[in-house]
């Protein structure tokens, strides 16, 4: 019976059901399960069975004119291997599907597939062997996948580095000496930082090209080279004759470390500035190991470093001013203690003093009842961020104001202004807007002239000149539009950066102003940021 109803092809690849051999009285009602049992008896039940075809064929047996032609209801299928290469050609995924009574995948199948896909690099033989072992355990129709090849990603080149080999003289203020027991002696700031002639100051490392990568198809991937940085020889320095990437000093003096350069100023060294020395006006840098006494004047074209305190004196420097201890004035005569630098001002503390810096002002411990004006940032905090109180007086920064504690419980009147250069920034933007409008007005005049005087009636060359002038103005408008767009992005970034930060606490009685917009703080706040968004000033937790 089974030989009549079910026939296996000679090549053993297909199984046929023959409706013409079906006899209802002899075979009874056939079901899918019954036919599968017949296939099992013939040892072909592991073939892939076309279930839908089998169902429809069995259903047709009850028709008035049932089909008689043989129907393929099962086929033998070998296990299949599929390779997929990632879009970037860096990874090859292999997937094996278990067969239906057919042949297993072999190592040779992998080799042929790899050759067909032209995979030549990063082939993982161990991964292929493991996949073959797992594939042998697959049931019919199950799949197993793994990565069998990986490309090598390129390694980006390293950027050039500018490495200072000496400390900046200002670092002494915010780095008191550590004692043997781990505590810090705030009075001991270490030796003054000076360099000798021919001392190495700064080192530049060359950028590297990086390492090329390669795809699984063998295509090379060029690496991104490192960015270069230029080191510049500043005043009092030169490049080493034996190493073009080494900056050395040509004289003894005080190092002023910049991002890509070092300046070494010749130094006048004094034990103190008082009535015994008289007022000092020096072309170069000045190092005072002790104090600058009350009523004295000290000026230098370079930097000034003071190891002690400044007491109601006038200090002026063409570079930076560094005071290892404090700057102290009198409550009744704040302007009698005036410290002014064209660079930075750094000190441990200041009290009833007038500080003016073209660049930044950094006070490590506290600034009490001072008037501070900075073209850059004003920071009142030590290196740990645990100390740093700004209380009383007026603080004006071109950039940000960043302190640990702002104000005090005594509610001393404290005024803080940040982003003071916003007015200049707005003037720069308005200048661009005015230039744009002038170009638009010129374009309108040219177009009016062309409308009133047809081109064929204009004198020879006049029309061409008008057209060229209009094109030039149009180019100017396009250029200004790009600048204005960049300007807007930069301004939004500046609003976020040039804010007023109080890292631990803000006390009541502080008045903050940014961009001409004021905010009076009438209650205490925790860690906060006062920021201007272009419309109003707000305070938010940080």
C-alpha positions as CSV (number, residue, x, y, z in Angstrom):
1,X,0.0,0.0,0.0
2,X,2.7,2.4,0.9
3,X,4.6,1.7,-2.2
4,X,1.6,2.6,-4.2
5,X,0.7,5.8,-2.4
6,X,4.2,7.1,-1.7
7,X,7.1,6.9,-4.0
8,X,10.7,8.0,-3.4
9,X,12.6,9.3,-6.4
10,X,15.6,7.3,-7.6
11,X,18.0,10.0,-6.6
12,X,16.4,9.9,-3.1
13,X,15.9,13.7,-3.2
14,X,12.1,13.8,-3.5
15,X,9.0,12.0,-2.1
16,X,5.9,11.8,-4.2
17,X,2.3,11.2,-3.2
18,X,0.3,9.4,-5.9
19,X,-3.4,10.4,-5.6
20,X,-4.3,8.0,-8.4
21,X,-3.3,5.0,-6.2
22,X,-5.7,6.1,-3.4
23,X,-8.7,3.8,-2.8
24,X,-11.1,5.0,-0.2
25,X,-12.3,1.5,0.8
26,X,-8.8,0.1,1.0
27,X,-6.9,3.1,2.5
28,X,-9.6,4.7,4.5
29,X,-9.5,8.4,5.4
30,X,-5.9,9.8,5.2
31,X,-4.6,12.5,7.5
32,X,-1.4,14.5,7.6
33,X,-0.3,12.5,10.7
34,X,-1.1,9.3,8.9
35,X,1.0,10.2,5.9
36,X,3.9,11.3,8.1
37,X,3.7,7.9,9.8
38,X,4.1,6.3,6.4
39,X,7.1,8.6,5.6
40,X,8.6,7.5,8.9
41,X,8.2,3.8,7.9
42,X,10.1,4.6,4.7
43,X,12.8,6.5,6.8
44,X,12.2,9.8,5.1
45,X,10.3,11.6,7.8
46,X,13.3,13.9,8.4
47,X,12.9,15.3,4.9
48,X,11.3,18.8,4.5
49,X,7.6,18.2,4.3
50,X,5.5,20.6,2.3
51,X,2.6,20.6,4.8
52,X,0.3,22.9,2.8
53,X,0.8,20.9,-0.3
54,X,0.1,17.7,1.6
55,X,-3.1,19.1,3.2
56,X,-4.5,20.4,-0.1
57,X,-3.7,17.1,-1.8
58,X,-5.5,15.0,0.9
59,X,-8.5,17.3,0.8
60,X,-8.7,16.9,-3.0
61,X,-9.1,13.1,-2.6
62,X,-12.7,13.6,-1.7
63,X,-13.5,15.5,-4.9
64,X,-15.7,14.1,-7.7
65,X,-12.7,14.1,-10.0
66,X,-9.6,13.8,-7.8
67,X,-6.2,14.5,-9.2
68,X,-4.2,11.5,-10.4
69,X,-0.7,13.0,-11.1
70,X,2.0,12.5,-8.5
71,X,2.6,15.4,-6.1
72,X,5.9,16.2,-4.4
73,X,5.2,16.3,-0.6
74,X,8.7,16.1,0.8
75,X,12.2,16.9,-0.3
76,X,15.7,16.2,1.1
77,X,17.6,19.4,1.9
78,X,21.3,19.7,2.7
79,X,22.3,22.0,5.6
80,X,22.9,25.5,4.2
81,X,25.6,28.1,4.9
82,X,25.1,31.8,4.5
83,X,27.8,34.4,4.8
84,X,27.0,38.1,5.4
85,X,29.5,40.9,5.3
86,X,28.8,44.0,7.3
87,X,28.3,47.3,5.5
88,X,31.7,48.5,6.4
89,X,33.3,45.2,5.4
90,X,34.8,44.8,8.8
91,X,32.9,41.7,10.0
92,X,31.8,38.4,8.4
93,X,28.8,36.6,10.0
94,X,28.3,33.0,9.2
95,X,24.9,31.3,9.7
96,X,24.3,27.5,9.3
97,X,20.8,26.1,9.0
98,X,20.3,22.4,9.8
99,X,19.4,20.2,6.9
100,X,16.4,17.9,6.3
101,X,17.9,14.5,5.8
102,X,20.7,15.9,3.7
103,X,24.4,16.5,3.9
104,X,26.1,18.4,6.8
105,X,28.1,21.6,6.2
106,X,31.8,20.8,5.9
107,X,35.1,22.8,6.1
108,X,35.2,22.7,2.4
109,X,31.8,24.4,2.2
110,X,33.3,27.2,4.3
111,X,36.4,27.6,2.1
112,X,34.2,27.7,-1.1
113,X,31.9,30.3,0.4
114,X,34.8,32.4,1.7
115,X,36.4,32.3,-1.8
116,X,33.1,33.2,-3.5
117,X,32.7,36.3,-1.3
118,X,36.4,37.2,-1.8
119,X,37.1,37.3,1.9
120,X,40.9,37.4,2.4
121,X,41.7,38.9,5.8
122,X,41.0,38.3,9.4
123,X,39.6,34.8,9.0
124,X,39.2,33.0,12.3
125,X,39.8,29.3,11.8
126,X,39.0,28.5,15.4
127,X,35.6,30.2,15.1
128,X,34.9,28.2,12.0
129,X,35.8,24.9,13.7
130,X,33.5,25.7,16.7
131,X,30.7,26.6,14.3
132,X,31.1,23.3,12.5
133,X,30.8,21.4,15.8
134,X,27.7,23.3,16.8
135,X,26.2,22.8,13.3
136,X,26.4,19.0,13.7
137,X,24.1,19.2,16.7
138,X,21.4,21.1,14.8
139,X,17.9,19.8,14.4
140,X,16.3,20.3,11.0
141,X,15.5,24.0,10.4
142,X,17.5,25.2,13.4
143,X,20.2,27.8,12.9
144,X,23.4,28.8,14.6
145,X,25.5,31.9,13.8
146,X,28.8,33.4,14.7
147,X,31.5,35.8,13.5
148,X,34.2,34.0,11.4
149,X,36.2,37.0,10.2
150,X,37.1,40.5,11.4
151,X,38.9,43.3,9.8
152,X,41.3,45.5,11.6
153,X,40.2,49.0,12.3
154,X,42.7,51.8,11.8
155,X,44.4,53.3,14.8
156,X,44.1,57.1,14.8
157,X,47.4,59.0,15.0
158,X,48.2,60.7,18.3
159,X,48.1,64.5,18.4
160,X,51.2,66.4,19.0
161,X,51.7,67.3,22.7
162,X,53.2,70.4,24.3
163,X,54.5,69.4,27.7
164,X,55.8,72.0,30.2
165,X,58.9,70.8,31.9
166,X,58.8,73.6,34.6
167,X,56.0,74.9,36.7
168,X,54.5,78.3,36.1
169,X,55.4,80.7,38.9
170,X,51.7,81.2,39.7
171,X,51.3,77.5,40.6
172,X,53.0,78.2,43.9
173,X,50.0,80.1,45.2
174,X,47.5,77.3,44.9
175,X,49.8,74.5,45.8
176,X,51.0,74.9,49.5
177,X,53.5,72.3,50.7
178,X,52.4,69.0,52.0
179,X,53.8,67.9,55.4
180,X,55.1,64.5,56.2
181,X,51.8,63.7,58.0
182,X,49.8,64.4,54.9
183,X,48.5,67.7,56.1
184,X,49.1,71.0,54.2
185,X,51.0,73.9,55.6
186,X,49.3,77.0,54.1
187,X,52.2,79.2,55.2
188,X,54.8,77.1,53.4
189,X,54.4,77.7,49.7
190,X,57.8,76.2,48.8
191,X,60.7,77.9,47.0
192,X,60.1,80.6,44.4
193,X,60.0,79.1,41.0
194,X,63.0,80.3,38.9
195,X,64.9,78.8,36.0
196,X,68.6,78.9,35.1
197,X,70.1,79.5,31.7
198,X,70.0,76.6,29.3
199,X,67.3,74.8,31.4
200,X,64.8,72.7,29.5
201,X,61.4,74.4,29.6
202,X,59.0,72.8,27.3
203,X,58.9,69.6,25.1
204,X,56.9,69.0,21.9
205,X,56.1,65.5,20.9
206,X,55.5,64.8,17.1
207,X,52.1,63.8,15.9
208,X,51.9,60.3,14.7
209,X,50.5,59.1,11.4
210,X,48.5,56.3,13.0
211,X,48.2,52.6,11.9
212,X,46.3,51.6,8.7
213,X,43.5,49.2,9.0
214,X,42.2,46.6,6.6
215,X,38.8,45.2,5.7
216,X,37.9,41.5,5.5
217,X,38.0,42.0,1.7
218,X,41.6,43.1,2.0
219,X,41.1,46.8,1.3
220,X,43.4,49.1,3.2
221,X,41.8,51.8,5.5
222,X,44.0,54.9,5.9
223,X,44.2,56.2,9.5
224,X,43.4,59.7,10.6
225,X,46.7,61.4,11.4
226,X,47.2,63.2,14.6
227,X,46.9,66.9,14.7
228,X,50.0,69.0,14.9
229,X,50.7,71.7,17.5
230,X,53.2,74.5,17.2
231,X,55.6,75.4,20.0
232,X,56.7,79.0,20.0
233,X,59.9,80.4,21.5
234,X,58.9,83.2,23.8
235,X,61.0,86.0,25.3
236,X,64.1,84.7,27.0
237,X,63.9,81.3,25.3
238,X,65.1,79.5,22.2
239,X,64.9,76.1,20.6
240,X,67.6,73.7,21.6
241,X,70.3,73.4,18.9
242,X,70.3,69.6,19.2
243,X,66.5,69.1,19.5
244,X,64.1,71.3,17.5
245,X,61.3,70.0,19.8
246,X,62.9,71.3,23.0
247,X,62.5,74.8,24.3
248,X,65.3,76.0,26.6
249,X,66.0,79.2,28.5
250,X,68.7,81.6,27.4
251,X,68.8,83.4,30.7
252,X,68.0,83.0,34.3
253,X,64.6,84.3,35.4
254,X,61.0,83.6,36.2
255,X,59.1,81.2,33.9
256,X,55.7,82.2,32.7
257,X,54.2,79.1,31.1
258,X,51.8,79.6,28.2
259,X,49.8,76.9,26.4
260,X,52.4,76.6,23.6
261,X,55.3,78.7,24.8
262,X,57.3,79.9,27.8
263,X,58.4,83.4,28.6
264,X,61.4,83.8,30.9
265,X,61.8,87.3,32.3
266,X,65.0,88.6,33.7
267,X,64.4,89.1,37.4
268,X,65.3,91.8,39.9
269,X,65.4,90.0,43.3
270,X,64.7,91.9,46.5
271,X,64.2,90.9,50.1
272,X,61.4,93.4,50.5
273,X,60.1,96.7,49.1
274,X,59.9,99.3,51.9
275,X,61.5,102.6,52.8
276,X,64.9,101.1,52.5
277,X,64.5,100.3,48.8
278,X,62.2,103.1,47.9
279,X,59.7,102.8,45.0
280,X,60.7,100.3,42.3
281,X,60.3,100.7,38.6
282,X,62.0,97.9,36.7
283,X,62.2,96.9,33.0
284,X,61.8,93.2,33.4
285,X,60.4,90.9,36.1
286,X,60.7,91.5,39.9
287,X,60.9,88.9,42.6
288,X,60.2,90.1,46.2
289,X,61.0,87.4,48.7
290,X,59.2,89.3,51.5
291,X,56.5,91.9,51.8
292,X,55.7,95.1,50.0
293,X,55.1,97.7,52.7
294,X,52.4,100.2,53.1
295,X,52.5,103.2,50.8
296,X,55.2,101.7,48.4
297,X,54.9,101.6,44.6
298,X,56.3,98.7,42.6
299,X,56.0,98.5,38.8
300,X,57.7,96.2,36.3
301,X,57.4,95.7,32.5
302,X,57.4,91.9,33.1
303,X,55.9,89.8,35.9
304,X,56.0,90.5,39.6
305,X,56.2,87.7,42.2
306,X,55.8,88.6,45.9
307,X,56.6,86.0,48.5
308,X,54.9,87.8,51.4
309,X,52.0,90.2,51.6
310,X,51.1,93.5,49.9
311,X,49.8,96.0,52.4
312,X,48.1,99.1,51.1
313,X,50.7,99.5,48.3
314,X,50.4,100.0,44.5
315,X,51.6,97.2,42.2
316,X,51.7,97.4,38.4
317,X,53.0,94.7,36.0
318,X,53.1,94.3,32.3
319,X,52.8,90.6,32.8
320,X,51.3,88.6,35.7
321,X,51.3,89.4,39.4
322,X,51.6,86.6,41.9
323,X,51.3,87.2,45.6
324,X,52.2,84.2,47.7
325,X,50.2,85.4,50.7
326,X,47.6,88.3,50.9
327,X,46.8,91.6,49.4
328,X,45.5,93.8,52.3
329,X,44.1,97.3,52.2
330,X,42.2,99.4,54.6
331,X,38.4,99.6,54.9
332,X,38.5,103.4,54.6
333,X,41.0,103.4,51.7
334,X,40.2,100.5,49.3
335,X,41.8,102.2,46.4
336,X,45.0,102.9,48.4
337,X,45.8,99.2,47.8
338,X,45.8,98.8,44.0
339,X,47.2,95.8,42.1
340,X,47.0,96.0,38.4
341,X,48.3,93.5,35.8
342,X,48.2,93.2,32.0
343,X,48.2,89.5,32.5
344,X,46.8,87.5,35.5
345,X,46.6,88.2,39.2
346,X,46.9,85.3,41.6
347,X,47.1,85.5,45.4
348,X,46.1,83.5,48.5
349,X,43.7,86.1,49.8
350,X,42.6,89.7,49.4
351,X,40.9,92.2,51.6
352,X,39.8,95.8,51.0
353,X,41.9,95.8,47.8
354,X,41.4,97.0,44.3
355,X,42.5,94.3,41.8
356,X,42.5,94.9,38.0
357,X,43.6,92.2,35.6
358,X,43.5,92.3,31.8
359,X,43.3,88.5,31.9
360,X,42.1,86.4,34.9
361,X,42.0,86.9,38.7
362,X,42.5,83.8,41.0
363,X,42.2,84.1,44.8
364,X,42.8,80.9,46.6
365,X,41.1,81.4,50.0
366,X,38.9,84.5,50.2
367,X,38.2,87.9,48.7
368,X,36.6,90.2,51.2
369,X,35.2,93.6,50.4
370,X,37.4,94.0,47.3
371,X,36.8,95.7,44.0
372,X,37.9,93.2,41.4
373,X,37.9,93.9,37.6
374,X,38.9,91.2,35.2
375,X,38.9,91.0,31.4
376,X,38.7,87.2,31.8
377,X,37.5,85.0,34.6
378,X,37.5,85.6,38.3
379,X,37.9,82.5,40.4
380,X,37.9,82.3,44.2
381,X,38.7,78.7,45.2
382,X,41.6,76.7,46.3
383,X,42.9,73.6,44.3
384,X,40.7,71.2,46.4
385,X,37.6,73.3,45.8
386,X,36.8,73.2,49.5
387,X,37.7,76.8,50.3
388,X,37.1,80.1,48.5
389,X,34.8,82.8,49.7
390,X,33.7,85.9,47.8
391,X,32.0,88.3,50.2
392,X,31.3,92.0,50.0
393,X,32.6,94.5,47.4
394,X,32.2,94.6,43.7
395,X,33.3,91.8,41.3
396,X,33.3,92.4,37.5
397,X,34.4,89.7,35.1
398,X,34.6,89.8,31.4
399,X,34.0,86.0,31.5
400,X,32.7,83.8,34.3
401,X,32.8,84.2,38.1
402,X,33.5,80.9,39.8
403,X,33.6,80.7,43.6
404,X,33.1,78.1,46.3
405,X,31.0,80.3,48.6
406,X,29.3,83.5,47.5
407,X,28.3,86.0,50.2
408,X,28.1,85.3,54.0
409,X,25.6,85.0,56.8
410,X,26.2,88.6,57.8
411,X,24.6,89.6,54.4
412,X,27.4,92.0,53.4
413,X,26.4,93.9,50.3
414,X,28.0,91.9,47.4
415,X,27.7,92.8,43.8
416,X,28.8,90.3,41.1
417,X,28.9,91.0,37.4
418,X,29.9,88.4,34.8
419,X,30.2,88.5,31.0
420,X,31.0,92.2,31.2
421,X,32.3,92.0,27.6
422,X,28.8,91.1,26.3
423,X,28.3,94.7,25.3
424,X,31.3,94.5,23.1
425,X,30.1,91.3,21.7
426,X,26.7,92.8,20.9
427,X,28.4,95.8,19.2
428,X,30.4,93.4,17.0
429,X,27.2,91.7,16.0
430,X,25.4,95.0,15.3
431,X,28.3,96.1,13.2
432,X,27.8,93.0,11.0
433,X,24.0,93.7,10.8
434,X,24.7,97.3,9.8
435,X,27.2,96.2,7.0
436,X,24.6,93.7,5.8
437,X,21.9,96.4,5.6
438,X,24.3,98.7,3.7
439,X,25.0,96.0,1.1
440,X,21.2,95.4,0.8
441,X,20.6,99.1,0.3
442,X,23.4,99.2,-2.4
443,X,21.8,96.2,-4.2
444,X,18.4,98.0,-4.2
445,X,20.0,101.2,-5.7
446,X,21.7,99.2,-8.4
447,X,18.4,97.3,-9.3
448,X,16.6,100.7,-9.4
449,X,19.2,102.1,-11.8
450,X,18.9,99.1,-14.1
451,X,15.1,99.4,-14.1
452,X,15.2,103.1,-14.9
453,X,17.9,102.7,-17.5
454,X,17.5,99.7,-19.7
455,X,20.8,97.9,-20.4
456,X,20.8,98.7,-24.1
457,X,20.6,102.5,-23.3
458,X,23.5,102.5,-20.8
459,X,26.9,103.6,-21.9
460,X,29.4,101.0,-22.9
461,X,30.7,99.1,-19.9
462,X,28.3,100.8,-17.4
463,X,25.9,97.9,-17.3
464,X,28.7,95.4,-16.7
465,X,30.1,97.6,-13.8
466,X,26.6,97.7,-12.2
467,X,26.2,93.9,-12.5
468,X,29.7,93.3,-11.0
469,X,28.9,95.7,-8.1
470,X,25.7,94.0,-7.4
471,X,27.4,90.5,-7.4
472,X,30.0,91.8,-5.0
473,X,27.3,93.1,-2.6
474,X,25.4,89.8,-2.8
475,X,28.6,87.9,-1.9
476,X,29.1,90.2,1.1
477,X,25.5,89.6,2.3
478,X,26.0,85.8,2.0
479,X,29.3,86.0,3.9
480,X,27.8,88.2,6.6
481,X,24.8,85.8,6.9
482,X,27.2,82.9,7.6
483,X,29.1,84.9,10.2
484,X,25.8,85.9,11.9
485,X,24.8,82.3,12.1
486,X,28.2,81.4,13.6
487,X,27.9,84.4,15.9
488,X,24.5,83.1,17.3
489,X,26.0,79.7,18.1
490,X,29.0,81.2,19.7
491,X,26.9,83.6,21.8
492,X,24.7,80.8,23.0
493,X,27.8,78.9,24.1
494,X,29.1,82.0,25.8
495,X,25.9,82.4,27.8
496,X,26.3,78.9,29.2
497,X,30.0,79.4,30.0
498,X,30.2,83.0,31.2
499,X,27.9,82.5,34.2
500,X,28.2,83.0,38.0
501,X,29.0,79.7,39.8
502,X,28.8,79.1,43.5
503,X,30.0,75.5,44.0
504,X,28.8,75.1,47.7
505,X,26.5,77.9,48.8
506,X,25.0,81.3,48.0
507,X,23.9,83.5,50.8
508,X,21.2,86.2,50.8
509,X,22.2,89.7,50.0
510,X,24.0,89.1,46.8
511,X,23.2,91.0,43.6
512,X,24.1,89.3,40.3
513,X,24.1,91.0,37.0
514,X,24.8,89.5,33.5
515,X,24.5,91.4,30.3
516,X,22.7,94.3,32.0
517,X,20.1,92.1,33.5
518,X,20.1,91.9,37.3
519,X,18.9,89.3,39.8
520,X,18.8,90.0,43.6
521,X,19.2,86.9,45.7
522,X,17.1,87.4,48.9
523,X,17.4,83.9,50.2
524,X,20.1,81.2,50.7
525,X,20.8,78.6,48.0
526,X,22.9,75.5,47.8
527,X,25.3,74.9,44.9
528,X,24.0,77.1,42.2
529,X,24.6,78.7,38.8
530,X,23.3,82.2,37.9
531,X,23.0,82.3,34.1
532,X,21.7,84.7,31.4
533,X,19.9,83.2,28.4
534,X,19.7,86.3,26.4
535,X,16.4,87.4,27.9
536,X,16.6,87.1,31.6
537,X,18.8,86.0,34.5
538,X,17.9,82.9,36.5
539,X,19.4,80.8,39.3
540,X,19.4,77.0,39.0
541,X,20.9,74.3,41.2
542,X,24.1,72.6,40.1
